[in-house]
Structure formats: structure tokens, C-alpha cells
Amino acid sequence: MKAIPVAVLLVGFFALAASAMIASAVSFDLNYSDPASDVVKFWATNDTPVLTPTGNLTLSPFPDSVNLLWIRSVNASADVDLTIQVKGSIANLANTSYEIRLFTRSDNASHFSVTYATGTTTLRSNATGFTPVDLTGTTAITSTGSNPALKNTLVVSVAKTLLAPITAWNIDAIATQTGSVYTYHDYGWEQPGNPGSTPAPSPTPSLLPSWIWLAIVPVILAIVAVIVMSARRKKPAPPQS
């Protein structure tokens, strides 16, 4: 009987250790190319695709400021460095934005997004109550290639503590430019040249995020241990004379 609470606690600790090992095994190094000239043209009034006479999407290499070539994420110790590279130059315009979504759970039910627009970079989350974080100070626009005048690369460094807990890792990106008649989108993910491809959310997402389960498990184990110990110490009532 004495071995029961010890065994229960050991099982719980092994489960927690396994969870920690899974989290520590996450790889942040991703390198997705998007070599196709697949900027998709939309009607600005209702954001529906402009179709060709044959019913296909209208794709082109322009505007080259939103024509994605690469999206990357790189492990940088306490940070994750995110990169968007376009065919033209990164545009610092009110009608142009660059967004990288960060998926830190395997079911993709919740995610973060890093958006650069008009010189400001902001980290947001679809989680309720998340306060946006200004990342402008960790953002740089650089030149990649032989032409130093072509500022075609956007780099943003994000502290991992802002994203914790991280139990999985994937990214996608979308560059957008909006006009009075047309809006242009280009998408990037691990399927190069596939317009609009993004990590699909789970149809049955977990009701509770993983960090809540990590907090609940020790409490449940403690309650079980107390119940077992109380049962051991309870003495039977003396027989009636």
C-alpha cells in the first residue's frame, strides 16, 4: 500500500519530464522558398480573387515588393530570428504589410503573428487577453544579394519568452498591398509556389493549452497522494461490546 502514492508521483514526474523533452526538441530552423511568380490579384471591394477567362487565379510577379522569395526562422539562443525576403524592396507604405504567423502548438489552434507595416513591427496573438508587443526595436531591413540598393529583406528578432510555452514550431507568411481597385497577396509556407497554402488548424483543437495541463497534472497527483495516505491512516472503529 505504501508504494501506491510513490508510484503515482513517479508516473506524474516521468510524464512531465517527457513533456519537457518534447518542448526542448523543437527545431526553430526553417527555410521555405517561394520561387514562383504567384502574387494573387484580388478585387479590393470584396477581397475575392480576380479570375482569368479560363477561371483560374490571376498570378503575376508584381508588385515585386510583395512577391515573396523566402521566409525563414532561425534559432538565436534566447530569440528566434524571422526573415522575409521579397523580389523587390521591402515597402514602407501605408497600404503594404508583411505578416509572419508563428505556430507554437501542434494543433495550430492558437498562434502568434508578427506584422510589419509603415515602419512598425507588432507581435499579436489570437489568444484572448494577449497584449500586443512592439518589436520595432528588433527589426531591420537589409540587402540580400549583389545589389546593396535593393533593400529586399526584413528581419525581426522575437524573444522566446514572449511565445512560451513552445511545444511545436512552424511558420507561414503573407505579404499584402492594397490599392483602390485591386489588392495583391502573396503567401509563403513549406509548399513552395502553392498560392494560399497555410498550416491548417485542427478541426478538433484541444480545449486547454498544453501549459495548463502541465500546471494541472501536479495538483491532481498531489490530491491522489493525499487520498491514498488518508486511506492508509484511517483505523477501523473498535467493535461494539
N, C-alpha and C positions, 0 to 999 in steps of 0.2 A: 504493500500500500504506500510506503514511503517513496517508492520510486516513481509514482504516478506524477506528482507535481513537478519533479525534476525532469522527467521525460517530456512533459508538456512544454516546459520552459525551453528545453533544448531544441525541440522541434521548432518553436517560435523563433529562437535566435538563429537557427540554421536558415529558416525562411527569409528572415531579414537580411542575413549575410548574402544569400543568393540574390536578393533584390539589389543589394548594393553592388554586387559583382556585375549584374546586368547593366546597371547605370554606368559603372566605370568602364564598361566595354564599348560604349557608344563611340563611334568614329565621326568626327566633325569634318573630315576632309572629303569634300565633294567637288566635282569638277564637271559641269554639264555644258555641252556645246549646243548651239542653235545656229548651224551654218546656213540654213535655208533663208531665202528672202521671203519670209512669211508674215510680214506685217499685215494684220487683218483690218479691212476697212468697214466701218460701221456708220449708220446714219446717226447723226448727233441728236436728233429729236427724240428718238426712242431706243437708241443703242442696240439696234438689230443689224445683222450683217448686210452689207451691200453685196448682192449676188451677181454673178456673171450671167450672160444669156443662157448658159447651159445649167444654171442652178448651183454653181459652186461658189465657195468663198472667194472674194476678191483679195488676192495676195500680191504684195509688191515689196521691194527693198526700201521703200520710202514711207514716211520720213526716216532718214538714216539715224536720227537722234534717238529713235525708239526701236531701231532694228537690233535686237539682241544677238550677240555673238557668243557670249559666255556668261554663266553665273557660277560662282564658286563660294565655298566656305572652307576656312582653314582653321585648324586648332592653333590658338596662340596663348597657351598656358591658361591664365585666368579668363581670357577673352576668346571670342570667335570672330574672325575677320571675314566679312561678307564682301563679295565683289560682283559688280555688274559691268560688263563690257559691251559697248554698242558699236555699230559700224561707223557712225558719225561721231559727233561730240555730245557729251552729256549736256542737256539743255537746262539752263537756269531760267525757266519761263513759268508764268502763272498757269499756263494750260498744259504743262508737261509734268509727269510724275513717274517715279521709279519705285517699285514696291517688291520687297523680298519677304515671302512668308516663311516662318520658321516653325516646323512641326516637331514638337518635343515629346510627343506621345505616339505610340504605335498605331492607335486607332484614329489619329488625326482629328479627334472630336474637338480639341481646342488647339489654338495656335497663336503665335505672335506674328506681327508684321512690322517691318522696318520700311518706312516711306521717306523718300527724299523729294522735296518739291520747293521751288523758289528759295533755294539756299538753306532750307531747314530739314533736319532729319529727325523723325519721331518714331519711337518704339511704342506699339499698341498691342493689345491682346483682345480676343473675343471673350475672355473670361469676365464675369460680372465684377464690377468694382475695381478693375485694374486702372491705375493712374498712368496716363501716357508719360513717357520719359523722353526728354530732349537729348538726342545723340549728335547734335550738330558739331559739338566739340571733338568728336571722334570720327569725323567724316572727312574724306579727302577726295579730290578729283584730280586724276593723274593722266599721263600719257602712256599708252602701251603700244609699242611699235616704233617704226623708224621716223615717224612724223611727230616731233615734240609739240607742234601747234595743235594737234588733234587730241583734245582732252576727252578721251573716249572711255575712261574707266572710273567708276565710282566705288570707293572702298569705305566700309563702315565697320568699326570695331564695337562689339557688343559684349559686355561683361556677362559671364555665365551665371552669376548670381541673380541677374535680372530674369533669367529664363528657368531657374531651378523650380522643381526637380526636372532633370532631363533623363528620360528613360528610353528615348529613341531620337533619331535625327534625320530630317530631310528638309529640303528647301524647294521652293519654286519662285518664279518672278514674273512680273508683268510690267511693261513699260507702256505708258498711255500719253497720247497727245490729242487734245480736244480742239476742234475748230467750230466755226459757225454752221457748217454743213456736214462735215464728216468728223468722226473720231477714229483714231488709229490705235490698235492694241498689238503688242507682240508678247508672246508667252514663252517662258523657258522652264524646262524641267528635265528629267532624266530621259525623256523620249524626244530626241532632237528632231526639229522640223515638224512637230505634231501640233498644229495650232490649237490652243485652248487646253492642252493636256496639263493636268494638275493632279496632285495626290488626292484620291477620292476619300471623303470622310466615311467612317464606319457607319453602316446602316443601323447598328445597334451599339452605340457608344456606351462605355462604362458609366454607370450612374455616379460614381465617385472617382475623382482623380487619384492617381497612384499614391501621392503623398499623404492623402487622407487615410488610405489603407495602411500605410506604414505607421501612422500615428495610432490607428485603432488596434492593430494587432497586439502591441504590448499591453494595452489596457485589458483586452479580452483574456490574454494569458494570465495576467495578474488576478483577475476575477476568478478564473478557473482554479488557480492555485489556492486562493483563499477558501473557496468552497470545498475543495478536496481536503485541505488541512483542517477545516472546521469539522468535517465529517469524521476524520480520524480521531479528533479530540473529544467528540461527543461520547459521553458514557451512558450506558443503559440505566434506566431508573431501577432502584432496588425493589426486589419482589415484595408484594403486599403480604403482611402477616395475617 
